[in-house]
Amino acid sequence: LKAAPFSASSLPKDDISVMEHRALRSNAGFPVAALATRPSVATSLAVFVSSFGAVLAALSGPRPDRWSQPGEGVSFPQGPWVQTASDVQLEGNHLCARMRRPDGFWGSRDCVFVQAGQTFDNDGGKFRVQTPTGLPGGTWITTARNIRREGDLMYADLRKDDLTHISVFIILEPNQYFQNVDGEFRRMNTGCYSLGSCITGFSLKTDAFFIYCPDLICDPNLDLSLCCNPSEPCGNVTFCVLPKIPDPWSFCGGQTCVEERDYDDCCVGRAKCSSFECPYGYTQRPDAADVQCSSTRCHPEEERPFCCDRQAKCSTLVGHTCPEGGYYFNPMEFCSGTMCYENVDRMTCCQEASTCEELSCPLSLTSKPNMSAVFCDGPHCITERDSGSCCEPALPCENISDICAFGRVTMDDTYCDGISCFPQRDYNHCCQLAEPCEGLNNTNCSLSFFFNYSDYCDGTQCIEQRDRALCCQAAEPCSNFECPYGLLHRPSRIVTEEIDHPPIPPYEMYVETFYCEGRQCKLERDLERCCEIQAFCTTFDCPAGWVHTWNASVSLCLGPECSLERDLDLCCDERGICEQDYSCPLAYVAKPAPVWCANIECEVAADLPSCCDNAMPCTNLTCPENYVQRPNTYCSLAKHLPNACTLGVDKDMCCERGMALQWYRFHPKATKEYRAFQVQLSEFNLYFYGVLVEFSKMDDDYGAIAFSVDGDYPDRENPMKAIDEDTKTKWLDADPDPKWREGKVYNFKAFTIQLPKAMPMDHYSFHTANDIPERDPISWTFEGSPDNKMWVTLANVTDARDQIPDEREVETPRFDISVPCFLPLPVHIAHSNNTAPCLEGDIVSSGQVCTASCEERYTPSIASLLCAEGALAPRSFTCAPTTA
């Protein structure tokens, strides 16, 4: 802190008469008095400040503190704020003070962190960092230290978010503004300070360096209200010293006028009459250079009586004659002074006259030759005044009426442009345009006549009595007109004629009804009048089974209206027949004949509603025993018909040999490595008609479950892992006796899948586990049961080594499932064994037999029935009495 800011000369003028003590505290807590004194104490103040220099100098020394940056000392910041501050305290780099506001009152205490080399200003009682000259604007300055500029490069230490500093540099360009984003320079929009100055009547705001325009470049008009404040007019100032006065047309350099800044711009001398431009009819007074106006500029109305004298009019000059050769005397002109003088003002009052070339001679008169050498009696020619001087009689146009062309007529009371007529010169003037015939109010003509719009009346205006016969002319009949393709002659009227002498029986004859609109028929003009359009085939309704031809929109019937007998083959094609040309897709059946497609060829999408009905789904049919319903199949009749599905008709379509079972059991027998005592797989898959059974999405409260009655498996690799639809998990089973011996065959346990309900299956597969291919099963039996009691073999695989992939977590090929057979019940065969007609029970596997069994004293008709893929052969047997 230097002593200079506290000298008496730096104190505000309005505080010279007041004693104020403001305590300033340094790092050591010493008070410093900022005194505003009367002139009598100015010397004491200077001595006081000088003696306090050592204390002030102590403020600039570094002091370690919790606000200080490591390795850096902060000196006492300078700037204009010092002149309006009190209660100053600097601790480390934390500066606090109270500062005077623009309204003269002291603001509340404000604090700021000080960086090395920063200076501050008082912004309405708050600290504001001053940006050094030559550095870019922006908020970066508040968190920067050790700033230096070298040409277009600027170096600085920027404070990061963690309060450490980092050294960075940036290439500078004009009018750039930056902010500090965690130790990096980021471009900001341009500051108002880049404008330099505002338009007339406005001045930059005091904080323009910290106000940013919405665009990268500030616009002096668009950003006026953002960057500038209205300047106070100079007319409001009171500090001008006579003879200077405020200039009402100028503005101060800020919102309020300041004498030190604005005196030279606002205070100017009064204007003199010598700068006043007198209006027409007035001249400056001889002493105009010595007469002052009331303001900085002479008012055109208020100052005229003081600065100007009235000029004398030329009418006061003796003699109103002018020299020969194009001059006239103007008595209303003004002389050069307050009196007229012959040797000074004669040629001012004698002014140039207009030549007769400006004058248009009235009717029956024509201009004299050499009009440029004949003058009117004034600056402009006036017909009433100057016709006698400029004009002579003209010759009437009737002398050349025979040369007027078609469409032009000679009118009465017209004259040639001279004392004689010349066709080349006077044609356009004498031969005037006649009014076209369309000027007649009624353009209708009698039959066989046409109104000739291209002809003209016999005058510049049409008159009915005179011009009707001229404009209505004989027309050519439409019978001579050749109608083009697609058009027919309009029919003429037929009348009956009778001739008495000599007597002839009555006969019909055509009478011309239509005529062209001219002496000769023309295609462009008379087409619609003489011809009518032939009917297009699109106006013809094709009968059932027929459709318009592909070119019906351009095909024409053989008359103005289409006829079924005449135009059918011309306009229509036979449609495609649904039963011959269309095959209904799945879920649809053909409609009963006759039905047709929309066009000559059937289209799958377009003709579906025309040719097909929705078929009844096979789900409405109950398949017989040992049959299962095929998915996505439909009966042969439409769903809206009664008895749409029947076994007699639709069994083969809707049903196939099969059996729906609720329990399925997989029993591995051997693995790829015969010495492996564990077997494993990640997922077991069941299929029906190519659709994978998703165990987790079954419509049941508990879904499918998998279990093993006596298996040996870890808890995390239990049978449920085989149906959890996750190949990352697995089911594993182990032989209780893992030790291998020559000839030993490991014993693996089966796992059972229980479905929520009985479902048919036709294929199965499994996914290999995540590791150890040697544990993959290659031999197994796959069984099924309707009740978890009676089990039948669905597949028996002895060696599938070549079909089981070594890759992990991949699916094996799908394996077939054979169809077992339900066996006959006692109620079906008389005198059969009451327990079961077949010794094997109620169900056998495909390839097995049913051994026939009858009551005592009865013998079966055959010994056994073979089950082959769901069908018994033969289908049944009988029990007959045993013969002796």
Secondary structure as UniProt FT lines:
FT   HELIX           4..6
FT   HELIX           8..10
FT   HELIX           13..15
FT   TURN            16..17
FT   STRAND          20..25
FT   TURN            27..28
FT   STRAND          31..36
FT   HELIX           39..41
FT   HELIX           42..51
FT   HELIX           53..59
FT   TURN            66..67
FT   TURN            70..71
FT   HELIX           80..84
FT   STRAND          85..91
FT   TURN            92..93
FT   STRAND          94..100
FT   TURN            102..103
FT   STRAND          110..113
FT   TURN            116..117
FT   STRAND          119..122
FT   STRAND          127..130
FT   TURN            133..134
FT   STRAND          137..138
FT   HELIX           139..143
FT   STRAND          144..150
FT   TURN            151..152
FT   STRAND          153..159
FT   TURN            161..162
FT   STRAND          165..171
FT   TURN            174..175
FT   STRAND          177..180
FT   STRAND          185..188
FT   HELIX           192..195
FT   TURN            200..201
FT   STRAND          202..204
FT   TURN            206..207
FT   HELIX           208..210
FT   TURN            220..223
FT   HELIX           224..227
FT   STRAND          228..230
FT   HELIX           234..236
FT   TURN            242..243
FT   STRAND          245..246
FT   TURN            248..249
FT   HELIX           259..266
FT   STRAND          267..268
FT   HELIX           273..275
FT   TURN            280..281
FT   STRAND          282..284
FT   TURN            286..287
FT   HELIX           288..290
FT   TURN            300..302
FT   HELIX           304..307
FT   STRAND          308..310
FT   HELIX           314..316
FT   STRAND          327..329
FT   TURN            331..332
FT   HELIX           342..349
FT   STRAND          350..352
FT   HELIX           356..358
FT   TURN            363..364
FT   STRAND          365..367
FT   HELIX           371..373
FT   HELIX           383..390
FT   STRAND          391..393
FT   HELIX           397..403
FT   TURN            406..407
FT   STRAND          408..410
FT   TURN            412..413
FT   HELIX           423..430
FT   STRAND          431..433
FT   HELIX           437..439
FT   TURN            447..448
FT   STRAND          449..451
FT   TURN            453..454
FT   HELIX           464..471
FT   STRAND          472..474
FT   HELIX           478..480
FT   TURN            485..486
FT   STRAND          487..489
FT   STRAND          493..499
FT   TURN            500..503
FT   STRAND          504..511
FT   HELIX           523..530
FT   STRAND          531..533
FT   HELIX           537..539
FT   TURN            544..545
FT   STRAND          546..548
FT   TURN            550..554
FT   HELIX           564..571
FT   STRAND          572..574
FT   HELIX           578..581
FT   TURN            586..587
FT   STRAND          588..590
FT   TURN            604..607
FT   HELIX           608..611
FT   STRAND          612..617
FT   HELIX           618..620
FT   TURN            625..626
FT   STRAND          627..629
FT   TURN            631..632
FT   STRAND          634..638
FT   TURN            639..640
FT   TURN            642..643
FT   HELIX           647..654
FT   STRAND          655..657
FT   STRAND          660..671
FT   TURN            674..675
FT   STRAND          678..681
FT   STRAND          683..688
FT   TURN            689..690
FT   STRAND          691..692
FT   HELIX           695..697
FT   STRAND          705..707
FT   HELIX           715..717
FT   HELIX           719..723
FT   TURN            727..728
FT   STRAND          731..734
FT   TURN            742..743
FT   STRAND          751..760
FT   STRAND          763..767
FT   HELIX           773..775
FT   STRAND          777..785
FT   STRAND          792..797
FT   HELIX           801..803
FT   TURN            808..809
FT   STRAND          815..816
FT   STRAND          821..822
FT   HELIX           826..828
FT   TURN            830..831
FT   TURN            839..840
FT   STRAND          843..844
FT   TURN            846..847
FT   STRAND          849..852
FT   TURN            856..857
FT   STRAND          858..860
FT   STRAND          864..868
FT   TURN            869..870
FT   STRAND          871..873
FT   STRAND          879..881
//
